[in-house]
């Protein structure tokens, strides 16, 4: 190998070792040989290019299994050649000076590097002979035409910390970079995170970063149950504790009522999100507001400050508070104290809302209201190899209040050779709707078992069922969710699939009293059990 040493060097023009449009890059190419060597040519090549490469799993239409696809894209911004030496014979150590001017073009981006793509600007020396060694060095180019911040620019950041723990904390500032790569019409986003540490962040503006020590909101109970209904006046107070005189841009209390539904479903290799939201009311009460926008002219005195507020709940048909499997109906109070655009203090509390509608149904016809007091009856006949079993279930009524007791009668005619046992369940059904899609959640509450009926015998089993006080009432007056109940009686037959009968059941809002005695049997049940 006649080439002993071959390298390329350039002079830096600034402390950051970067170049921009129209800058001159000059230095030399150094070559040292063991002996006299024939050279075809010595060329300096300057070029800038960008390249993206990433892979992902795709499901092709003509194939049933996923296929891993690789996406790549390249783009050249410039390429300049300069011949420094043509054919000749050289020996020993030689230096070949060069000068290169970075092209003046707005389409040339700055140097950039990420795991799945990069933009590079290179100087390459190419010596052509029988053996052609190549040496490459990388330069960093920053475009003059980019309006964004450059490296070294300062950005002021404020972090407000309230440390109620027993240990010390240290703030950590994170800069997020979002990078996009394009190849063959596909897009992939990669997030690169650079972390900067600072143990003493400087306060923003007037220095009121940590002057607010405590912020809380509370409301007065309207009744013994602690609920709020349409037309009620909801009053309360906001408490603010500050360490010194504090400037405030805005101090507001908000009352909100909304329903929200969210669930996820797997669709192939992706996950679909179904969500829906509806606001019932949004009320605001401004406690403090600066006269000039954003000048912080309002001042809170040091120490404890209490501010009262009052809201009139709108008189409209709204569902009661509810927490379901994939949806919630919530009513809340929020206090927001704004010192600056960077420093906002918040406090929140929820209150229990109760509709005034006695029958919160979508259809309030007289037939439904009358039907709540009527007996409900259903019969099921099952045939087995050894005979048939007839089960007739009768409930006292369809509508039942919380903590109210109801008698249920099961008339069984067992003509089979097996012993049967009735079991009682309360079925809860939650239905959620979002984006024309329906999701149903069911839950069975076990009430107990009745007496068994031997083979070739008949019997009437009676049981008193008491509705738990914590069970939410039936409702249909929300367009995104509804709650229904059924009374289910299962006939447990050995070695055979259980047979069941369901009766409609509407749970109404009750009026539980403290120290309420144990529910007694109804007159209907006492007549039935004689």
C-alpha positions as CSV (number, residue, x, y, z in Angstrom):
1,X,0.0,0.0,0.0
2,X,1.9,3.1,-1.2
3,X,-0.3,5.6,0.7
4,X,0.9,6.2,4.2
5,X,-1.3,9.0,5.3
6,X,-4.3,10.7,3.8
7,X,-6.6,13.3,5.5
8,X,-8.6,16.4,5.0
9,X,-8.7,19.5,7.2
10,X,-10.6,22.8,7.3
11,X,-10.4,26.0,9.4
12,X,-13.2,26.9,11.8
13,X,-14.6,30.4,11.3
14,X,-16.3,30.7,14.7
15,X,-16.3,29.2,18.2
16,X,-19.2,26.9,17.4
17,X,-17.5,25.4,14.3
18,X,-20.5,26.0,12.1
19,X,-21.0,27.4,8.6
20,X,-23.9,29.1,6.9
21,X,-24.8,30.2,3.4
22,X,-22.1,32.0,1.3
23,X,-19.4,31.2,3.9
24,X,-15.9,30.1,2.7
25,X,-14.4,26.8,3.8
26,X,-10.7,26.5,3.2
27,X,-7.7,24.5,4.4
28,X,-5.9,21.6,2.8
29,X,-5.7,17.9,2.0
30,X,-2.6,16.2,3.3
31,X,-1.2,13.1,1.6
32,X,2.0,11.2,2.5
33,X,3.3,8.2,0.5
34,X,6.0,5.7,1.0
35,X,7.3,6.0,-2.5
36,X,6.6,7.7,-5.8
37,X,2.9,7.0,-6.6
38,X,1.0,7.3,-9.9
39,X,-2.2,9.5,-9.4
40,X,-5.1,9.6,-11.7
41,X,-6.8,12.5,-10.0
42,X,-7.3,14.2,-6.6
43,X,-10.8,15.7,-6.2
44,X,-12.5,17.6,-3.4
45,X,-16.3,16.9,-3.2
46,X,-18.7,19.0,-1.1
47,X,-22.3,17.8,-0.7
48,X,-25.3,18.2,1.5
49,X,-28.1,15.6,1.7
50,X,-30.9,14.3,3.9
51,X,-31.9,10.7,4.5
52,X,-34.9,9.1,6.3
53,X,-35.2,5.4,7.1
54,X,-37.7,3.6,9.3
55,X,-39.7,0.4,9.4
56,X,-43.2,-0.6,10.6
57,X,-45.7,-3.5,10.5
58,X,-48.4,-3.1,7.8
59,X,-51.3,-5.3,6.9
60,X,-51.4,-5.6,3.1
61,X,-54.8,-6.1,1.4
62,X,-53.7,-9.2,-0.5
63,X,-52.2,-10.9,2.5
64,X,-53.8,-12.0,5.7
65,X,-50.7,-11.7,7.9
66,X,-48.8,-8.5,8.8
67,X,-45.7,-7.6,6.8
68,X,-42.8,-5.6,8.0
69,X,-42.1,-2.7,5.5
70,X,-39.0,-0.5,5.3
71,X,-39.5,3.1,4.2
72,X,-36.6,5.2,3.0
73,X,-36.2,8.6,1.3
74,X,-33.2,10.6,0.2
75,X,-32.8,14.2,-1.0
76,X,-29.6,16.0,-2.3
77,X,-29.3,19.7,-1.6
78,X,-26.0,20.4,-3.5
79,X,-22.9,18.7,-4.8
80,X,-19.8,20.5,-5.9
81,X,-16.6,19.0,-7.3
82,X,-13.2,20.7,-7.5
83,X,-10.2,18.8,-9.1
84,X,-7.0,19.6,-7.2
85,X,-4.6,17.4,-9.1
86,X,-4.8,15.5,-12.3
87,X,-2.4,12.7,-13.5
88,X,1.1,12.7,-12.1
89,X,3.7,11.0,-10.0
90,X,4.3,12.1,-6.4
91,X,6.3,10.8,-3.5
92,X,6.7,11.9,0.1
93,X,4.4,14.3,2.0
94,X,2.2,16.8,0.1
95,X,-0.4,19.4,1.0
96,X,-3.1,20.5,-1.4
97,X,-5.0,23.7,-0.4
98,X,-8.6,24.3,-1.3
99,X,-11.4,26.8,-1.0
100,X,-15.1,26.0,-1.0
101,X,-18.1,28.4,-0.8
102,X,-21.4,27.1,0.7
103,X,-24.2,27.6,-1.8
104,X,-26.6,30.4,-1.1
105,X,-30.0,28.7,-1.2
106,X,-33.1,28.9,1.1
107,X,-33.7,25.2,0.5
108,X,-30.6,24.1,2.4
109,X,-31.6,23.0,5.9
110,X,-29.3,23.0,8.9
111,X,-27.4,19.9,10.1
112,X,-29.6,17.5,12.0
113,X,-29.3,13.9,13.3
114,X,-31.9,11.6,14.8
115,X,-32.3,7.8,15.2
116,X,-34.4,7.5,12.0
117,X,-33.1,10.4,9.9
118,X,-30.4,12.9,9.5
119,X,-29.2,15.9,7.4
120,X,-25.5,16.0,6.8
121,X,-23.0,18.4,5.0
122,X,-19.7,16.8,4.1
123,X,-16.3,17.5,2.5
124,X,-14.8,14.5,0.8
125,X,-11.4,14.1,-0.7
126,X,-11.1,11.4,-3.4
127,X,-7.8,10.1,-4.7
128,X,-8.1,7.9,-7.7
129,X,-5.5,5.3,-8.4
130,X,-5.4,1.5,-8.3
131,X,-6.4,1.6,-4.7
132,X,-8.6,4.6,-3.9
133,X,-8.7,5.5,-0.2
134,X,-11.3,8.0,0.8
135,X,-11.4,10.2,3.8
136,X,-14.6,12.1,5.0
137,X,-15.1,14.8,7.6
138,X,-18.5,16.3,8.6
139,X,-19.3,20.0,8.9
140,X,-22.3,21.6,10.6
141,X,-24.3,24.1,8.6
142,X,-26.9,26.5,10.1
143,X,-29.3,28.2,7.6
144,X,-29.5,32.0,7.9
145,X,-33.1,31.9,6.8
146,X,-34.5,29.9,9.8
147,X,-36.5,32.2,12.0
148,X,-36.3,29.8,15.1
149,X,-33.9,30.2,18.0
150,X,-30.3,29.1,17.6
151,X,-28.2,27.2,20.1
152,X,-27.0,29.4,22.9
153,X,-30.1,31.5,23.0
154,X,-31.7,31.9,26.5
155,X,-35.3,31.0,27.3
156,X,-36.7,32.1,30.6
157,X,-38.8,29.3,32.4
158,X,-40.6,29.5,35.7
159,X,-41.5,26.5,37.9
160,X,-43.9,27.1,40.8
161,X,-43.5,24.3,43.4
162,X,-45.4,23.7,46.6
163,X,-43.5,21.1,48.6
164,X,-45.6,19.6,51.4
165,X,-43.4,16.5,51.7
166,X,-40.8,15.8,54.2
167,X,-38.0,15.6,51.7
168,X,-36.4,18.3,49.5
169,X,-37.1,18.4,45.7
170,X,-35.1,19.7,42.8
171,X,-36.8,21.0,39.6
172,X,-35.8,19.5,36.3
173,X,-36.5,21.3,33.0
174,X,-37.1,19.3,29.9
175,X,-37.0,20.4,26.3
176,X,-39.1,18.3,23.9
177,X,-38.2,18.1,20.2
178,X,-40.7,16.7,17.8
179,X,-39.3,15.4,14.6
180,X,-41.2,14.2,11.5
181,X,-39.9,11.9,8.8
182,X,-41.5,11.4,5.4
183,X,-40.9,8.5,3.0
184,X,-43.2,7.1,0.2
185,X,-46.1,9.0,1.6
186,X,-45.7,7.6,5.1
187,X,-45.1,9.7,8.2
188,X,-43.5,8.6,11.4
189,X,-42.9,10.9,14.4
190,X,-40.0,10.5,16.8
191,X,-39.7,12.4,20.0
192,X,-36.2,13.2,21.2
193,X,-35.9,14.5,24.8
194,X,-33.1,16.7,26.0
195,X,-33.0,17.3,29.7
196,X,-31.5,20.4,31.4
197,X,-31.1,20.7,35.1
198,X,-31.4,23.8,37.3
199,X,-31.4,24.0,41.1
200,X,-32.4,27.6,41.3
201,X,-34.9,28.7,38.7
202,X,-35.5,32.4,38.5
203,X,-39.0,33.7,39.3
204,X,-41.0,35.3,36.5
205,X,-42.0,38.9,36.6
206,X,-42.6,40.4,40.0
207,X,-41.3,37.5,42.0
208,X,-44.7,36.2,43.2
209,X,-43.9,32.6,42.2
210,X,-44.5,30.9,45.6
211,X,-46.5,33.5,47.5
212,X,-49.7,31.5,47.4
213,X,-49.4,28.9,50.1
214,X,-53.0,27.5,50.1
215,X,-56.0,27.6,47.9
216,X,-59.2,25.7,48.7
217,X,-62.9,25.8,47.8
218,X,-65.9,24.5,49.8
219,X,-69.7,24.9,49.6
220,X,-72.6,25.0,52.0
221,X,-75.0,22.1,52.2
222,X,-78.5,22.9,50.9
223,X,-80.2,20.0,52.7
224,X,-79.5,17.1,55.1
225,X,-78.7,14.8,52.3
226,X,-76.0,17.1,51.0
227,X,-77.4,17.2,47.4
228,X,-78.1,20.1,45.0
229,X,-81.1,20.2,42.6
230,X,-82.2,22.5,39.8
231,X,-83.3,25.9,41.1
232,X,-81.2,25.7,44.3
233,X,-78.9,28.4,45.4
234,X,-75.4,27.0,45.8
235,X,-73.2,29.2,48.0
236,X,-69.7,28.7,49.5
237,X,-66.3,30.3,50.0
238,X,-62.8,30.2,48.6
239,X,-59.9,30.5,51.0
240,X,-56.5,31.8,49.9
241,X,-53.4,32.0,52.1
242,X,-50.5,34.1,50.9
243,X,-47.1,34.8,52.4
244,X,-47.0,38.4,51.2
245,X,-48.8,40.9,49.1
246,X,-49.7,39.2,45.8
247,X,-50.6,40.7,42.4
248,X,-53.4,38.9,40.6
249,X,-54.6,39.1,37.0
250,X,-57.8,37.1,37.5
251,X,-59.5,35.2,40.3
252,X,-62.6,33.3,39.3
253,X,-64.9,30.5,40.5
254,X,-66.7,28.2,38.0
255,X,-69.6,25.8,38.4
256,X,-69.9,23.1,35.8
257,X,-72.1,20.1,35.0
258,X,-71.1,17.6,32.3
259,X,-71.4,14.0,31.1
260,X,-68.5,12.2,29.6
261,X,-68.2,8.8,28.0
262,X,-64.8,7.1,27.0
263,X,-63.8,3.6,26.1
264,X,-61.2,1.8,24.0
265,X,-61.6,-1.1,21.5
266,X,-59.0,-3.2,19.7
267,X,-59.5,-3.0,15.9
268,X,-56.9,-5.2,14.2
269,X,-53.5,-3.9,15.2
270,X,-54.7,-0.5,16.3
271,X,-56.7,0.8,19.2
272,X,-59.8,2.9,18.6
273,X,-61.0,5.5,21.1
274,X,-64.7,6.2,21.4
275,X,-65.6,9.3,23.4
276,X,-68.5,11.8,23.8
277,X,-69.1,14.8,26.1
278,X,-72.0,17.1,26.8
279,X,-72.1,20.2,29.0
280,X,-75.3,21.0,31.0
281,X,-74.2,24.3,32.4
282,X,-71.1,26.5,32.9
283,X,-71.4,29.4,35.3
284,X,-68.7,31.9,36.4
285,X,-68.3,34.2,39.3
286,X,-65.4,36.7,39.0
287,X,-63.9,37.5,42.4
288,X,-61.0,39.7,41.2
289,X,-60.3,41.0,37.7
290,X,-57.6,43.5,36.8
291,X,-58.8,46.5,34.9
292,X,-56.0,46.5,32.3
293,X,-55.6,43.1,30.6
294,X,-52.7,41.3,32.1
295,X,-51.2,44.1,34.2
296,X,-51.8,42.4,37.6
297,X,-53.4,45.5,39.1
298,X,-55.5,43.6,41.7
299,X,-53.7,42.7,44.9
300,X,-54.4,40.1,47.6
301,X,-53.3,41.0,51.1
302,X,-50.9,38.7,53.0
303,X,-52.3,36.1,55.3
304,X,-55.7,34.3,55.1
305,X,-58.3,35.7,52.7
306,X,-61.9,34.4,52.4
307,X,-64.1,35.2,49.4
308,X,-67.8,34.1,49.3
309,X,-69.6,33.1,46.1
310,X,-73.1,32.1,45.1
311,X,-74.6,30.3,42.1
312,X,-78.2,29.7,41.0
313,X,-78.4,26.2,39.5
314,X,-80.4,26.3,36.2
315,X,-84.0,25.0,36.2
316,X,-83.7,22.3,33.5
317,X,-83.9,18.6,33.2
318,X,-80.5,17.2,34.0
319,X,-79.5,13.7,35.1
320,X,-78.3,13.0,38.7
321,X,-74.6,12.5,39.5
322,X,-73.5,9.1,38.3
323,X,-70.2,7.1,38.1
324,X,-70.3,4.2,35.6
325,X,-67.9,1.7,34.0
326,X,-67.1,3.8,31.0
327,X,-68.8,7.1,31.7
328,X,-69.5,9.7,34.4
329,X,-72.0,12.5,35.1
330,X,-70.2,15.0,37.3
331,X,-71.0,18.4,38.8
332,X,-68.1,20.5,40.2
333,X,-66.9,23.8,41.6
334,X,-63.5,25.1,40.5
335,X,-61.4,28.1,41.7
336,X,-58.7,29.5,39.5
337,X,-56.3,32.2,40.6
338,X,-54.1,33.6,37.8
339,X,-51.0,35.5,38.6
340,X,-49.5,35.4,35.1
341,X,-49.7,33.3,32.0
342,X,-47.1,31.0,33.5
343,X,-48.4,30.8,37.0
344,X,-52.0,29.6,37.6
345,X,-53.3,28.1,40.9
346,X,-56.4,25.8,40.9
347,X,-58.7,24.0,43.4
348,X,-61.6,21.7,42.7
349,X,-64.4,20.0,44.5
350,X,-67.4,18.0,43.3
351,X,-70.9,18.2,44.7
352,X,-73.7,15.6,44.5
353,X,-76.5,16.7,42.1
354,X,-79.9,15.2,42.3
355,X,-82.6,15.6,39.7
356,X,-86.0,16.8,40.9
357,X,-87.8,14.5,38.4
358,X,-89.6,11.7,40.2
359,X,-89.6,9.6,37.1
360,X,-86.3,10.4,35.1
361,X,-87.4,8.6,32.0
362,X,-87.1,9.6,28.3
363,X,-90.9,8.9,28.0
364,X,-93.1,10.1,30.8
365,X,-96.4,8.7,29.6
366,X,-99.2,7.8,32.1
367,X,-98.9,4.2,31.1
368,X,-95.3,4.0,32.4
369,X,-96.2,5.7,35.7
370,X,-99.2,3.5,36.2
371,X,-97.2,0.4,35.3
372,X,-94.8,1.0,38.1
373,X,-97.4,-0.1,40.6
374,X,-98.6,-3.1,38.7
375,X,-97.7,-6.8,39.4
376,X,-95.1,-8.3,37.0
377,X,-95.4,-11.9,36.0
378,X,-93.5,-14.3,33.6
379,X,-93.6,-18.1,33.0
380,X,-91.0,-20.4,31.6
381,X,-91.5,-24.1,30.7
382,X,-88.4,-26.3,30.2
383,X,-88.4,-29.9,28.9
384,X,-85.8,-32.5,30.0
385,X,-85.4,-36.2,29.2
386,X,-87.1,-37.1,32.5
387,X,-90.0,-34.6,32.2
388,X,-90.7,-30.9,32.2
389,X,-90.3,-28.1,34.7
390,X,-92.7,-25.1,34.8
391,X,-91.5,-21.9,36.6
392,X,-93.9,-18.9,37.1
393,X,-92.3,-15.8,38.7
394,X,-94.5,-13.0,40.1
395,X,-93.2,-9.7,41.6
396,X,-95.3,-7.3,43.7
397,X,-94.7,-4.3,41.4
398,X,-92.3,-2.9,38.9
399,X,-91.3,0.4,40.6
400,X,-89.4,0.2,43.9
401,X,-87.7,2.8,46.0
402,X,-84.2,2.6,47.5
403,X,-84.3,0.5,50.8
404,X,-87.9,-0.6,50.0
405,X,-88.8,-4.3,50.3
406,X,-90.7,-6.3,47.7
407,X,-92.1,-9.8,47.8
408,X,-91.3,-12.2,45.0
409,X,-93.2,-15.5,44.5
410,X,-91.9,-18.5,42.4
411,X,-94.4,-21.2,41.6
412,X,-92.6,-24.3,40.5
413,X,-94.1,-27.5,39.1
414,X,-91.3,-30.1,38.9
415,X,-92.3,-33.1,36.8
416,X,-88.7,-34.2,36.2
417,X,-86.5,-36.6,38.1
418,X,-84.2,-33.9,39.4
419,X,-84.3,-31.6,42.5
420,X,-84.4,-27.8,41.6
421,X,-83.4,-24.7,43.5
422,X,-84.4,-21.1,42.7
423,X,-81.8,-18.4,42.9
424,X,-82.5,-14.6,43.0
425,X,-80.4,-11.9,41.3
426,X,-80.7,-8.2,40.7
427,X,-79.2,-7.4,37.2
428,X,-77.7,-4.0,36.6
429,X,-77.3,-2.8,32.9
430,X,-75.3,0.3,32.0
431,X,-75.5,1.4,28.4
432,X,-73.1,4.0,26.9
433,X,-73.2,5.7,23.5
434,X,-70.4,7.5,21.6
435,X,-69.9,8.2,17.9
436,X,-72.9,6.0,16.9
437,X,-71.3,3.1,18.8
438,X,-72.9,1.4,21.8
439,X,-71.1,-0.3,24.8
440,X,-73.0,-2.3,27.4
441,X,-71.8,-3.3,30.9
442,X,-73.8,-5.7,33.1
443,X,-73.5,-6.7,36.7
444,X,-75.5,-9.3,38.7
445,X,-76.1,-8.8,42.4
446,X,-76.8,-12.0,44.2
447,X,-79.9,-11.8,46.6
448,X,-79.9,-15.4,47.8
449,X,-81.5,-18.8,47.2
450,X,-84.9,-20.2,47.9
451,X,-86.0,-23.6,49.2
452,X,-85.5,-26.6,46.9
453,X,-88.3,-28.4,45.2
454,X,-87.9,-32.3,45.1
455,X,-88.5,-34.4,42.0
456,X,-92.1,-35.0,41.0
457,X,-93.3,-32.3,43.4
458,X,-94.7,-28.7,43.2
459,X,-94.2,-25.8,45.5
460,X,-94.4,-22.0,46.0
461,X,-91.2,-20.3,47.2
462,X,-91.5,-16.7,48.5
463,X,-88.7,-14.3,49.2
464,X,-88.5,-10.7,50.4
465,X,-86.0,-8.6,48.4
466,X,-84.7,-5.3,49.8
467,X,-83.1,-2.7,47.5
468,X,-79.7,-1.6,48.8
469,X,-79.7,2.2,49.7
470,X,-76.4,2.8,47.8
471,X,-77.8,1.5,44.5
472,X,-78.3,4.4,42.0
473,X,-81.8,5.0,40.7
474,X,-82.9,4.1,37.2
475,X,-82.5,7.0,34.7
476,X,-83.0,7.5,31.0
477,X,-82.7,11.3,30.7
478,X,-79.1,11.4,29.5
479,X,-78.4,11.0,25.7
480,X,-75.0,9.3,26.3
481,X,-75.8,6.8,29.0
482,X,-78.6,5.1,30.8
483,X,-79.1,2.8,33.8
484,X,-81.6,-0.1,33.9
485,X,-82.4,-3.0,36.2
486,X,-84.0,-6.5,35.9
487,X,-85.1,-9.0,38.5
488,X,-83.7,-12.4,37.5
489,X,-84.7,-15.8,38.9
490,X,-82.5,-18.8,37.9
491,X,-83.6,-22.4,38.4
492,X,-80.6,-24.4,39.3
493,X,-81.0,-27.9,37.9
494,X,-78.1,-30.4,38.4
495,X,-76.2,-31.4,35.2
496,X,-78.4,-29.2,33.1
497,X,-78.0,-25.6,31.9
498,X,-79.7,-23.2,34.3
499,X,-83.1,-21.7,33.2
500,X,-83.9,-18.1,34.0
501,X,-86.8,-15.6,34.0
502,X,-86.3,-11.8,34.0
503,X,-88.8,-9.2,35.1
504,X,-88.5,-5.5,34.6
505,X,-87.6,-3.4,37.7
506,X,-87.4,0.3,38.1
507,X,-85.5,1.7,41.1
508,X,-86.8,5.1,42.3
509,X,-85.1,7.6,44.5
510,X,-85.9,6.8,48.1
511,X,-86.0,9.0,51.3
512,X,-83.8,7.0,53.7
513,X,-84.2,8.1,57.4
514,X,-81.6,7.7,60.0
515,X,-82.0,4.7,62.2
516,X,-84.6,3.3,59.9
517,X,-86.0,-0.1,61.2
518,X,-85.6,-3.3,59.3
519,X,-88.1,-3.5,56.4
520,X,-91.3,-5.4,57.1
521,X,-93.2,-7.7,54.9
522,X,-95.7,-6.0,52.7
523,X,-99.5,-6.7,52.9
524,X,-99.3,-8.3,49.5
525,X,-96.6,-10.8,50.7
526,X,-98.5,-11.6,53.9
527,X,-101.6,-12.5,51.9
528,X,-99.5,-14.6,49.5
529,X,-97.8,-16.6,52.2
530,X,-100.9,-17.8,54.0
